[in-house]
Amino acid sequence: MTKKQRYEQVLQYFETAIANPETELLYDNPYQLLVAVILSAQCTDVRVNLTTPAIFKQYPTPVELSKATFDELFPLIRSISYPNNKTKHLIGMANMLLDKFNGEVPMTVDELVQLPGVGRKTANVVTSVIDAQPNMAVDTHVFRVSARLGLTTKATTPLAAEKQLIKYIPKELVHKAHHWLILHGRYTCIARNPKCDKCGLTDICPYYKKMQKKLGVTF
């Protein structure tokens, strides 16, 4: 099977299995999504969604958030991982939005990564979710699943995986593929004890065949 054929089969499967993939972060506008994605670093979407309503109520726009003090904002995100840094990042992000971007969330990766707390992954998420741009955010789920399915080869960093993925995924599907890989990794191809019995890709999955061979199953 060629790399192109592998991608085609994987994408066809996801098109059927998860026709309309979406982020599980709750938001109403680009500002809210940006806040949620910053908070989601090394934290679950569930925890973020429990936390953001209070933030959005008290700080509905970057204007209010820019005026927040550390001691005011910190209690609202205390339960999030790395709350000290993220509190500082959110306040700094809001101030830069006002100072440099007229209070609007920019829609290019190069601009977004200038904001405190925003790395390439966060910028890729925001631009792909809000604007359907062909940007692939590689988190732990995407990194793991793409390697297991043989979509990436010897990709040792998220950036290396990103470059391989966008090379073979049609541009119009990249923003969907990001969510497909995340959701597949979150609910089926989990890190430990993947639910291979519930996966429709085992016939082409190198990881599945490798695990079966360890169990003495021949193909």
C-alpha positions, 0 to 999 in steps of 0.5 A: 500500500502506498502512502497516498492509498493509506491516507485515502483509506483513513480519510474515507473511513473518518468521513463516514465514521465522524462526518462532522467533527468539531472541537469539544471546547465550548465557545461563542466567538474567536476570543472565547476559543482563544482563551479556551485553547490557551487553558487546554494545554496539558489539560482536558477539554472537560476541565476547561469547559467547567472553568471557562463559563465563569471567566467569560461571565466576568471577562466577556471581552479582551477589554475586561480581561486586560484590566484583570489582576493576577489575584482576581483571575487566578481563583477562576482557573485554579483547577486548570494545569499550570494556573500561574503561567496561564493566568499571566498569559491570559492577561498578557494576551488580552493586553496585546490584542488591544495594543496590537490588534485592535482588540480582535483575534488575528487569523494568521498563525504568524500573528497569533504566535506573538500573543503570550501563551500562544504557540504554533499548536494553539494558533493552528487550532484557532485558525482551523476551527474559526476560519477552516484554514488548512493548519494541522495542530498536532497534540498528543492524540494526533501525534500518537494516532498518526504514527500508529496508523502509519500516516507519519514515519519517524516523526520525532516532533509535532512539527515533523508530524504536522509537515508529513500530515499536511503533505498528504491530506487535501487542503480542504480536509485538513481542518477536519482531519485535525479533529478526526485524529483527536477524536479517534485518539481520545475515544478509540485509539487511546494511549493505553489499551486502545479499543481496536475492537471498535476501530474500523481501520485495523485492516490497514493499521501497522500498530494493530498488526504489530500488537497482534503478532506479539500475541501470536496472531498470524496474518 
